[in-house]
Amino acid sequence: MLNPFGEQSMFRKTSPQLSLFDIDNMFPNILPPKDWCRIYRKEIYPLIDEDKFRDLYNEEKDKVGRPNKSVKTTISILIL
């Protein structure tokens, strides 16, 4: 993926687009509205600032590797 300067970058922000296989798309009424996972997804997940972790990824042109996993997902796993 290219960064704003048109260069390859190892850091990549999480896409805001929901997956086709998201629980709300597959089974819209399976979880109650007050379920903890819905509350987490709507209230806590957006508060995780991925830009604070940008410095942890190498940005040198000659040392580019595989892009990161979603920082939001990784932090969520650590929280849970």
mmCIF file as gemmi writes it, N, C-alpha and C atoms, coordinates in Angstrom:
data_model
loop_
_atom_site.group_PDB
_atom_site.id
_atom_site.type_symbol
_atom_site.label_atom_id
_atom_site.label_alt_id
_atom_site.label_comp_id
_atom_site.label_asym_id
_atom_site.label_entity_id
_atom_site.label_seq_id
_atom_site.pdbx_PDB_ins_code
_atom_site.Cartn_x
_atom_site.Cartn_y
_atom_site.Cartn_z
_atom_site.occupancy
_atom_site.B_iso_or_equiv
_atom_site.pdbx_formal_charge
_atom_site.auth_seq_id
_atom_site.auth_asym_id
_atom_site.pdbx_PDB_model_num
ATOM 1 N N . MET Axp A 1 ? 0.843 -1.182 0 1 0 ? 1 A 1
ATOM 2 C CA . MET Axp A 1 ? 0 0 0 1 0 ? 1 A 1
ATOM 3 C C . MET Axp A 1 ? 0.884 1.24 0 1 0 ? 1 A 1
ATOM 4 N N . LEU Axp A 2 ? 0.45 2.259 -0.699 1 0 ? 2 A 1
ATOM 5 C CA . LEU Axp A 2 ? 1.227 3.487 -0.794 1 0 ? 2 A 1
ATOM 6 C C . LEU Axp A 2 ? 0.799 4.466 0.293 1 0 ? 2 A 1
ATOM 7 N N . ASN Axp A 3 ? 1.769 5.144 0.899 1 0 ? 3 A 1
ATOM 8 C CA . ASN Axp A 3 ? 1.46 6.174 1.879 1 0 ? 3 A 1
ATOM 9 C C . ASN Axp A 3 ? 1.107 7.467 1.131 1 0 ? 3 A 1
ATOM 10 N N . PRO Axp A 4 ? 0.776 8.564 1.833 1 0 ? 4 A 1
ATOM 11 C CA . PRO Axp A 4 ? 0.389 9.798 1.134 1 0 ? 4 A 1
ATOM 12 C C . PRO Axp A 4 ? 1.466 10.36 0.218 1 0 ? 4 A 1
ATOM 13 N N . PHE Axp A 5 ? 2.724 9.942 0.397 1 0 ? 5 A 1
ATOM 14 C CA . PHE Axp A 5 ? 3.81 10.445 -0.437 1 0 ? 5 A 1
ATOM 15 C C . PHE Axp A 5 ? 4.055 9.549 -1.643 1 0 ? 5 A 1
ATOM 16 N N . GLY Axp A 6 ? 3.228 8.547 -1.867 1 0 ? 6 A 1
ATOM 17 C CA . GLY Axp A 6 ? 3.365 7.662 -3.004 1 0 ? 6 A 1
ATOM 18 C C . GLY Axp A 6 ? 4.417 6.577 -2.818 1 0 ? 6 A 1
ATOM 19 N N . GLU Axp A 7 ? 4.807 6.313 -1.574 1 0 ? 7 A 1
ATOM 20 C CA . GLU Axp A 7 ? 5.817 5.31 -1.278 1 0 ? 7 A 1
ATOM 21 C C . GLU Axp A 7 ? 5.178 4.101 -0.6 1 0 ? 7 A 1
ATOM 22 N N . GLN Axp A 8 ? 5.846 2.966 -0.684 1 0 ? 8 A 1
ATOM 23 C CA . GLN Axp A 8 ? 5.389 1.748 -0.008 1 0 ? 8 A 1
ATOM 24 C C . GLN Axp A 8 ? 5.461 1.958 1.504 1 0 ? 8 A 1
ATOM 25 N N . SER Axp A 9 ? 4.486 1.483 2.24 1 0 ? 9 A 1
ATOM 26 C CA . SER Axp A 9 ? 4.448 1.684 3.68 1 0 ? 9 A 1
ATOM 27 C C . SER Axp A 9 ? 4.043 0.401 4.38 1 0 ? 9 A 1
ATOM 28 N N . MET Axp A 10 ? 4.647 0.126 5.541 1 0 ? 10 A 1
ATOM 29 C CA . MET Axp A 10 ? 4.278 -1.052 6.316 1 0 ? 10 A 1
ATOM 30 C C . MET Axp A 10 ? 3.063 -0.771 7.188 1 0 ? 10 A 1
ATOM 31 N N . PHE Axp A 11 ? 2.822 0.478 7.545 1 0 ? 11 A 1
ATOM 32 C CA . PHE Axp A 11 ? 1.681 0.824 8.392 1 0 ? 11 A 1
ATOM 33 C C . PHE Axp A 11 ? 0.451 1.052 7.53 1 0 ? 11 A 1
ATOM 34 N N . ARG Axp A 12 ? -0.634 0.442 7.932 1 0 ? 12 A 1
ATOM 35 C CA . ARG Axp A 12 ? -1.889 0.593 7.202 1 0 ? 12 A 1
ATOM 36 C C . ARG Axp A 12 ? -3.017 0.715 8.214 1 0 ? 12 A 1
ATOM 37 N N . LYS Axp A 13 ? -3.859 1.742 8.075 1 0 ? 13 A 1
ATOM 38 C CA . LYS Axp A 13 ? -4.989 1.922 8.978 1 0 ? 13 A 1
ATOM 39 C C . LYS Axp A 13 ? -6.092 0.915 8.638 1 0 ? 13 A 1
ATOM 40 N N . THR Axp A 14 ? -6.933 0.632 9.613 1 0 ? 14 A 1
ATOM 41 C CA . THR Axp A 14 ? -8.058 -0.279 9.429 1 0 ? 14 A 1
ATOM 42 C C . THR Axp A 14 ? -9.099 0.369 8.527 1 0 ? 14 A 1
ATOM 43 N N . SER Axp A 15 ? -9.603 -0.39 7.593 1 0 ? 15 A 1
ATOM 44 C CA . SER Axp A 15 ? -10.636 0.119 6.686 1 0 ? 15 A 1
ATOM 45 C C . SER Axp A 15 ? -11.948 0.323 7.455 1 0 ? 15 A 1
ATOM 46 N N . PRO Axp A 16 ? -12.621 1.447 7.249 1 0 ? 16 A 1
ATOM 47 C CA . PRO Axp A 16 ? -13.897 1.675 7.941 1 0 ? 16 A 1
ATOM 48 C C . PRO Axp A 16 ? -15.047 0.851 7.359 1 0 ? 16 A 1
ATOM 49 N N . GLN Axp A 17 ? -14.823 0.242 6.206 1 0 ? 17 A 1
ATOM 50 C CA . GLN Axp A 17 ? -15.875 -0.54 5.569 1 0 ? 17 A 1
ATOM 51 C C . GLN Axp A 17 ? -16.099 -1.854 6.313 1 0 ? 17 A 1
ATOM 52 N N . LEU Axp A 18 ? -17.353 -2.167 6.604 1 0 ? 18 A 1
ATOM 53 C CA . LEU Axp A 18 ? -17.677 -3.411 7.287 1 0 ? 18 A 1
ATOM 54 C C . LEU Axp A 18 ? -17.57 -4.589 6.324 1 0 ? 18 A 1
ATOM 55 N N . SER Axp A 19 ? -17.307 -5.734 6.882 1 0 ? 19 A 1
ATOM 56 C CA . SER Axp A 19 ? -17.183 -6.948 6.091 1 0 ? 19 A 1
ATOM 57 C C . SER Axp A 19 ? -18.56 -7.439 5.649 1 0 ? 19 A 1
ATOM 58 N N . LEU Axp A 20 ? -18.579 -8.128 4.528 1 0 ? 20 A 1
ATOM 59 C CA . LEU Axp A 20 ? -19.812 -8.764 4.068 1 0 ? 20 A 1
ATOM 60 C C . LEU Axp A 20 ? -20.28 -9.803 5.08 1 0 ? 20 A 1
ATOM 61 N N . PHE Axp A 21 ? -19.323 -10.399 5.796 1 0 ? 21 A 1
ATOM 62 C CA . PHE Axp A 21 ? -19.637 -11.443 6.759 1 0 ? 21 A 1
ATOM 63 C C . PHE Axp A 21 ? -19.745 -10.908 8.182 1 0 ? 21 A 1
ATOM 64 N N . ASP Axp A 22 ? -19.929 -9.613 8.338 1 0 ? 22 A 1
ATOM 65 C CA . ASP Axp A 22 ? -20.14 -9.007 9.647 1 0 ? 22 A 1
ATOM 66 C C . ASP Axp A 22 ? -21.417 -9.576 10.244 1 0 ? 22 A 1
ATOM 67 N N . ILE Axp A 23 ? -21.451 -9.681 11.563 1 0 ? 23 A 1
ATOM 68 C CA . ILE Axp A 23 ? -22.593 -10.3 12.24 1 0 ? 23 A 1
ATOM 69 C C . ILE Axp A 23 ? -23.906 -9.573 11.929 1 0 ? 23 A 1
ATOM 70 N N . ASP Axp A 24 ? -23.845 -8.256 11.758 1 0 ? 24 A 1
ATOM 71 C CA . ASP Axp A 24 ? -25.066 -7.498 11.454 1 0 ? 24 A 1
ATOM 72 C C . ASP Axp A 24 ? -25.581 -7.771 10.044 1 0 ? 24 A 1
ATOM 73 N N . ASN Axp A 25 ? -24.694 -8.104 9.125 1 0 ? 25 A 1
ATOM 74 C CA . ASN Axp A 25 ? -25.112 -8.421 7.761 1 0 ? 25 A 1
ATOM 75 C C . ASN Axp A 25 ? -25.62 -9.848 7.632 1 0 ? 25 A 1
ATOM 76 N N . MET Axp A 26 ? -24.951 -10.766 8.303 1 0 ? 26 A 1
ATOM 77 C CA . MET Axp A 26 ? -25.313 -12.177 8.176 1 0 ? 26 A 1
ATOM 78 C C . MET Axp A 26 ? -26.575 -12.531 8.977 1 0 ? 26 A 1
ATOM 79 N N . PHE Axp A 27 ? -26.614 -12.06 10.23 1 0 ? 27 A 1
ATOM 80 C CA . PHE Axp A 27 ? -27.729 -12.37 11.133 1 0 ? 27 A 1
ATOM 81 C C . PHE Axp A 27 ? -28.152 -11.089 11.849 1 0 ? 27 A 1
ATOM 82 N N . PRO Axp A 28 ? -28.947 -10.262 11.204 1 0 ? 28 A 1
ATOM 83 C CA . PRO Axp A 28 ? -29.236 -8.929 11.746 1 0 ? 28 A 1
ATOM 84 C C . PRO Axp A 28 ? -29.915 -8.915 13.12 1 0 ? 28 A 1
ATOM 85 N N . ASN Axp A 29 ? -30.688 -9.911 13.461 1 0 ? 29 A 1
ATOM 86 C CA . ASN Axp A 29 ? -31.436 -9.871 14.722 1 0 ? 29 A 1
ATOM 87 C C . ASN Axp A 29 ? -30.976 -10.92 15.721 1 0 ? 29 A 1
ATOM 88 N N . ILE Axp A 30 ? -29.799 -11.49 15.527 1 0 ? 30 A 1
ATOM 89 C CA . ILE Axp A 30 ? -29.373 -12.578 16.403 1 0 ? 30 A 1
ATOM 90 C C . ILE Axp A 30 ? -28.868 -12.078 17.761 1 0 ? 30 A 1
ATOM 91 N N . LEU Axp A 31 ? -28.248 -10.908 17.797 1 0 ? 31 A 1
ATOM 92 C CA . LEU Axp A 31 ? -27.751 -10.357 19.05 1 0 ? 31 A 1
ATOM 93 C C . LEU Axp A 31 ? -28.686 -9.271 19.552 1 0 ? 31 A 1
ATOM 94 N N . PRO Axp A 32 ? -28.973 -9.269 20.848 1 0 ? 32 A 1
ATOM 95 C CA . PRO Axp A 32 ? -29.809 -8.184 21.376 1 0 ? 32 A 1
ATOM 96 C C . PRO Axp A 32 ? -29.066 -6.846 21.305 1 0 ? 32 A 1
ATOM 97 N N . PRO Axp A 33 ? -29.788 -5.748 21.206 1 0 ? 33 A 1
ATOM 98 C CA . PRO Axp A 33 ? -29.142 -4.433 21.061 1 0 ? 33 A 1
ATOM 99 C C . PRO Axp A 33 ? -28.238 -4.054 22.238 1 0 ? 33 A 1
ATOM 100 N N . LYS Axp A 34 ? -28.484 -4.587 23.41 1 0 ? 34 A 1
ATOM 101 C CA . LYS Axp A 34 ? -27.689 -4.254 24.598 1 0 ? 34 A 1
ATOM 102 C C . LYS Axp A 34 ? -26.571 -5.26 24.857 1 0 ? 34 A 1
ATOM 103 N N . ASP Axp A 35 ? -26.28 -6.132 23.904 1 0 ? 35 A 1
ATOM 104 C CA . ASP Axp A 35 ? -25.224 -7.116 24.078 1 0 ? 35 A 1
ATOM 105 C C . ASP Axp A 35 ? -23.869 -6.414 24.171 1 0 ? 35 A 1
ATOM 106 N N . TRP Axp A 36 ? -22.943 -6.965 24.976 1 0 ? 36 A 1
ATOM 107 C CA . TRP Axp A 36 ? -21.654 -6.311 25.223 1 0 ? 36 A 1
ATOM 108 C C . TRP Axp A 36 ? -20.835 -6.143 23.95 1 0 ? 36 A 1
ATOM 109 N N . CYS Axp A 37 ? -20.93 -7.09 23.01 1 0 ? 37 A 1
ATOM 110 C CA . CYS Axp A 37 ? -20.106 -6.968 21.797 1 0 ? 37 A 1
ATOM 111 C C . CYS Axp A 37 ? -20.613 -5.854 20.879 1 0 ? 37 A 1
ATOM 112 N N . ARG Axp A 38 ? -21.894 -5.632 20.842 1 0 ? 38 A 1
ATOM 113 C CA . ARG Axp A 38 ? -22.419 -4.498 20.062 1 0 ? 38 A 1
ATOM 114 C C . ARG Axp A 38 ? -21.992 -3.173 20.691 1 0 ? 38 A 1
ATOM 115 N N . ILE Axp A 39 ? -22.073 -3.112 22.01 1 0 ? 39 A 1
ATOM 116 C CA . ILE Axp A 39 ? -21.676 -1.894 22.714 1 0 ? 39 A 1
ATOM 117 C C . ILE Axp A 39 ? -20.197 -1.633 22.506 1 0 ? 39 A 1
ATOM 118 N N . TYR Axp A 40 ? -19.368 -2.68 22.582 1 0 ? 40 A 1
ATOM 119 C CA . TYR Axp A 40 ? -17.932 -2.525 22.362 1 0 ? 40 A 1
ATOM 120 C C . TYR Axp A 40 ? -17.656 -2.007 20.954 1 0 ? 40 A 1
ATOM 121 N N . ARG Axp A 41 ? -18.313 -2.585 19.961 1 0 ? 41 A 1
ATOM 122 C CA . ARG Axp A 41 ? -18.082 -2.208 18.559 1 0 ? 41 A 1
ATOM 123 C C . ARG Axp A 41 ? -18.47 -0.754 18.29 1 0 ? 41 A 1
ATOM 124 N N . LYS Axp A 42 ? -19.538 -0.28 18.933 1 0 ? 42 A 1
ATOM 125 C CA . LYS Axp A 42 ? -20.017 1.072 18.665 1 0 ? 42 A 1
ATOM 126 C C . LYS Axp A 42 ? -19.396 2.133 19.562 1 0 ? 42 A 1
ATOM 127 N N . GLU Axp A 43 ? -19.009 1.767 20.795 1 0 ? 43 A 1
ATOM 128 C CA . GLU Axp A 43 ? -18.528 2.758 21.752 1 0 ? 43 A 1
ATOM 129 C C . GLU Axp A 43 ? -17.01 2.747 21.957 1 0 ? 43 A 1
ATOM 130 N N . ILE Axp A 44 ? -16.391 1.578 22.05 1 0 ? 44 A 1
ATOM 131 C CA . ILE Axp A 44 ? -14.972 1.474 22.393 1 0 ? 44 A 1
ATOM 132 C C . ILE Axp A 44 ? -14.089 1.391 21.149 1 0 ? 44 A 1
ATOM 133 N N . TYR Axp A 45 ? -14.456 0.571 20.199 1 0 ? 45 A 1
ATOM 134 C CA . TYR Axp A 45 ? -13.643 0.318 19.003 1 0 ? 45 A 1
ATOM 135 C C . TYR Axp A 45 ? -13.259 1.611 18.267 1 0 ? 45 A 1
ATOM 136 N N . PRO Axp A 46 ? -14.172 2.556 18.078 1 0 ? 46 A 1
ATOM 137 C CA . PRO Axp A 46 ? -13.787 3.801 17.389 1 0 ? 46 A 1
ATOM 138 C C . PRO Axp A 46 ? -12.816 4.675 18.187 1 0 ? 46 A 1
ATOM 139 N N . LEU Axp A 47 ? -12.69 4.453 19.49 1 0 ? 47 A 1
ATOM 140 C CA . LEU Axp A 47 ? -11.804 5.272 20.311 1 0 ? 47 A 1
ATOM 141 C C . LEU Axp A 47 ? -10.334 4.885 20.194 1 0 ? 47 A 1
ATOM 142 N N . ILE Axp A 48 ? -10.035 3.733 19.623 1 0 ? 48 A 1
ATOM 143 C CA . ILE Axp A 48 ? -8.652 3.279 19.478 1 0 ? 48 A 1
ATOM 144 C C . ILE Axp A 48 ? -7.996 4.069 18.344 1 0 ? 48 A 1
ATOM 145 N N . ASP Axp A 49 ? -6.979 4.855 18.692 1 0 ? 49 A 1
ATOM 146 C CA . ASP Axp A 49 ? -6.294 5.707 17.72 1 0 ? 49 A 1
ATOM 147 C C . ASP Axp A 49 ? -5.094 4.97 17.135 1 0 ? 49 A 1
ATOM 148 N N . GLU Axp A 50 ? -5.213 4.552 15.884 1 0 ? 50 A 1
ATOM 149 C CA . GLU Axp A 50 ? -4.157 3.781 15.237 1 0 ? 50 A 1
ATOM 150 C C . GLU Axp A 50 ? -2.914 4.621 14.924 1 0 ? 50 A 1
ATOM 151 N N . ASP Axp A 51 ? -3.08 5.906 14.756 1 0 ? 51 A 1
ATOM 152 C CA . ASP Axp A 51 ? -1.94 6.764 14.414 1 0 ? 51 A 1
ATOM 153 C C . ASP Axp A 51 ? -0.882 6.815 15.513 1 0 ? 51 A 1
ATOM 154 N N . LYS Axp A 52 ? -1.269 6.523 16.743 1 0 ? 52 A 1
ATOM 155 C CA . LYS Axp A 52 ? -0.302 6.505 17.844 1 0 ? 52 A 1
ATOM 156 C C . LYS Axp A 52 ? 0.688 5.355 17.702 1 0 ? 52 A 1
ATOM 157 N N . PHE Axp A 53 ? 0.36 4.359 16.902 1 0 ? 53 A 1
ATOM 158 C CA . PHE Axp A 53 ? 1.209 3.189 16.727 1 0 ? 53 A 1
ATOM 159 C C . PHE Axp A 53 ? 2.029 3.246 15.434 1 0 ? 53 A 1
ATOM 160 N N . ARG Axp A 54 ? 1.892 4.303 14.677 1 0 ? 54 A 1
ATOM 161 C CA . ARG Axp A 54 ? 2.577 4.433 13.383 1 0 ? 54 A 1
ATOM 162 C C . ARG Axp A 54 ? 4.097 4.368 13.524 1 0 ? 54 A 1
ATOM 163 N N . ASP Axp A 55 ? 4.641 4.934 14.589 1 0 ? 55 A 1
ATOM 164 C CA . ASP Axp A 55 ? 6.096 4.959 14.781 1 0 ? 55 A 1
ATOM 165 C C . ASP Axp A 55 ? 6.692 3.573 15.031 1 0 ? 55 A 1
ATOM 166 N N . LEU Axp A 56 ? 5.882 2.605 15.366 1 0 ? 56 A 1
ATOM 167 C CA . LEU Axp A 56 ? 6.378 1.252 15.635 1 0 ? 56 A 1
ATOM 168 C C . LEU Axp A 56 ? 6.684 0.473 14.36 1 0 ? 56 A 1
ATOM 169 N N . TYR Axp A 57 ? 6.286 0.999 13.209 1 0 ? 57 A 1
ATOM 170 C CA . TYR Axp A 57 ? 6.475 0.298 11.937 1 0 ? 57 A 1
ATOM 171 C C . TYR Axp A 57 ? 7.564 0.984 11.119 1 0 ? 57 A 1
ATOM 172 N N . ASN Axp A 58 ? 8.428 0.192 10.54 1 0 ? 58 A 1
ATOM 173 C CA . ASN Axp A 58 ? 9.553 0.683 9.749 1 0 ? 58 A 1
ATOM 174 C C . ASN Axp A 58 ? 9.04 1.345 8.474 1 0 ? 58 A 1
ATOM 175 N N . GLU Axp A 59 ? 9.507 2.553 8.206 1 0 ? 59 A 1
ATOM 176 C CA . GLU Axp A 59 ? 9.066 3.296 7.024 1 0 ? 59 A 1
ATOM 177 C C . GLU Axp A 59 ? 10.197 3.53 6.023 1 0 ? 59 A 1
ATOM 178 N N . GLU Axp A 60 ? 11.336 2.873 6.192 1 0 ? 60 A 1
ATOM 179 C CA . GLU Axp A 60 ? 12.44 3.051 5.259 1 0 ? 60 A 1
ATOM 180 C C . GLU Axp A 60 ? 12.117 2.37 3.932 1 0 ? 60 A 1
ATOM 181 N N . LYS Axp A 61 ? 12.505 3.008 2.819 1 0 ? 61 A 1
ATOM 182 C CA . LYS Axp A 61 ? 12.187 2.487 1.486 1 0 ? 61 A 1
ATOM 183 C C . LYS Axp A 61 ? 12.781 1.103 1.236 1 0 ? 61 A 1
ATOM 184 N N . ASP Axp A 62 ? 14.019 0.887 1.657 1 0 ? 62 A 1
ATOM 185 C CA . ASP Axp A 62 ? 14.681 -0.371 1.34 1 0 ? 62 A 1
ATOM 186 C C . ASP Axp A 62 ? 14.374 -1.487 2.336 1 0 ? 62 A 1
ATOM 187 N N . LYS Axp A 63 ? 13.61 -1.198 3.38 1 0 ? 63 A 1
ATOM 188 C CA . LYS Axp A 63 ? 13.286 -2.208 4.383 1 0 ? 63 A 1
ATOM 189 C C . LYS Axp A 63 ? 11.779 -2.335 4.538 1 0 ? 63 A 1
ATOM 190 N N . VAL Axp A 64 ? 11.097 -2.564 3.461 1 0 ? 64 A 1
ATOM 191 C CA . VAL Axp A 64 ? 9.646 -2.676 3.486 1 0 ? 64 A 1
ATOM 192 C C . VAL Axp A 64 ? 9.264 -4.146 3.549 1 0 ? 64 A 1
ATOM 193 N N . GLY Axp A 65 ? 8.383 -4.462 4.462 1 0 ? 65 A 1
ATOM 194 C CA . GLY Axp A 65 ? 7.913 -5.837 4.618 1 0 ? 65 A 1
ATOM 195 C C . GLY Axp A 65 ? 6.41 -5.914 4.478 1 0 ? 65 A 1
ATOM 196 N N . ARG Axp A 66 ? 5.857 -6.916 5.075 1 0 ? 66 A 1
ATOM 197 C CA . ARG Axp A 66 ? 4.416 -7.135 5.016 1 0 ? 66 A 1
ATOM 198 C C . ARG Axp A 66 ? 3.695 -6.056 5.825 1 0 ? 66 A 1
ATOM 199 N N . PRO Axp A 67 ? 2.578 -5.514 5.327 1 0 ? 67 A 1
ATOM 200 C CA . PRO Axp A 67 ? 1.81 -4.522 6.099 1 0 ? 67 A 1
ATOM 201 C C . PRO Axp A 67 ? 1.27 -5.121 7.392 1 0 ? 67 A 1
ATOM 202 N N . ASN Axp A 68 ? 0.99 -4.246 8.345 1 0 ? 68 A 1
ATOM 203 C CA . ASN Axp A 68 ? 0.538 -4.676 9.66 1 0 ? 68 A 1
ATOM 204 C C . ASN Axp A 68 ? -0.856 -5.279 9.655 1 0 ? 68 A 1
ATOM 205 N N . LYS Axp A 69 ? -1.131 -6.042 10.691 1 0 ? 69 A 1
ATOM 206 C CA . LYS Axp A 69 ? -2.5 -6.458 10.964 1 0 ? 69 A 1
ATOM 207 C C . LYS Axp A 69 ? -3.222 -5.238 11.521 1 0 ? 69 A 1
ATOM 208 N N . SER Axp A 70 ? -4.513 -5.288 11.581 1 0 ? 70 A 1
ATOM 209 C CA . SER Axp A 70 ? -5.289 -4.168 12.088 1 0 ? 70 A 1
ATOM 210 C C . SER Axp A 70 ? -4.895 -3.863 13.537 1 0 ? 70 A 1
ATOM 211 N N . VAL Axp A 71 ? -4.474 -2.624 13.786 1 0 ? 71 A 1
ATOM 212 C CA . VAL Axp A 71 ? -4.091 -2.226 15.137 1 0 ? 71 A 1
ATOM 213 C C . VAL Axp A 71 ? -5.312 -2.256 16.042 1 0 ? 71 A 1
ATOM 214 N N . LYS Axp A 72 ? -6.447 -1.847 15.533 1 0 ? 72 A 1
ATOM 215 C CA . LYS Axp A 72 ? -7.671 -1.867 16.339 1 0 ? 72 A 1
ATOM 216 C C . LYS Axp A 72 ? -8.022 -3.281 16.782 1 0 ? 72 A 1
ATOM 217 N N . THR Axp A 73 ? -7.883 -4.242 15.886 1 0 ? 73 A 1
ATOM 218 C CA . THR Axp A 73 ? -8.175 -5.637 16.223 1 0 ? 73 A 1
ATOM 219 C C . THR Axp A 73 ? -7.179 -6.157 17.242 1 0 ? 73 A 1
ATOM 220 N N . THR Axp A 74 ? -5.896 -5.847 17.062 1 0 ? 74 A 1
ATOM 221 C CA . THR Axp A 74 ? -4.869 -6.309 17.989 1 0 ? 74 A 1
ATOM 222 C C . THR Axp A 74 ? -5.082 -5.733 19.383 1 0 ? 74 A 1
ATOM 223 N N . ILE Axp A 75 ? -5.372 -4.454 19.479 1 0 ? 75 A 1
ATOM 224 C CA . ILE Axp A 75 ? -5.632 -3.817 20.782 1 0 ? 75 A 1
ATOM 225 C C . ILE Axp A 75 ? -6.903 -4.385 21.402 1 0 ? 75 A 1
ATOM 226 N N . SER Axp A 76 ? -7.923 -4.645 20.588 1 0 ? 76 A 1
ATOM 227 C CA . SER Axp A 76 ? -9.164 -5.226 21.107 1 0 ? 76 A 1
ATOM 228 C C . SER Axp A 76 ? -8.92 -6.595 21.713 1 0 ? 76 A 1
ATOM 229 N N . ILE Axp A 77 ? -8.091 -7.408 21.064 1 0 ? 77 A 1
ATOM 230 C CA . ILE Axp A 77 ? -7.761 -8.733 21.602 1 0 ? 77 A 1
ATOM 231 C C . ILE Axp A 77 ? -7.058 -8.589 22.951 1 0 ? 77 A 1
ATOM 232 N N . LEU Axp A 78 ? -6.143 -7.628 23.056 1 0 ? 78 A 1
ATOM 233 C CA . LEU Axp A 78 ? -5.45 -7.403 24.334 1 0 ? 78 A 1
ATOM 234 C C . LEU Axp A 78 ? -6.41 -6.923 25.425 1 0 ? 78 A 1
ATOM 235 N N . ILE Axp A 79 ? -7.367 -6.101 25.061 1 0 ? 79 A 1
ATOM 236 C CA . ILE Axp A 79 ? -8.358 -5.618 26.04 1 0 ? 79 A 1
ATOM 237 C C . ILE Axp A 79 ? -9.222 -6.777 26.53 1 0 ? 79 A 1
ATOM 238 N N . LEU Axp A 80 ? -9.678 -7.597 25.603 1 0 ? 80 A 1
ATOM 239 C CA . LEU Axp A 80 ? -10.571 -8.709 25.978 1 0 ? 80 A 1
ATOM 240 C C . LEU Axp A 80 ? -9.799 -9.799 26.679 1 0 ? 80 A 1
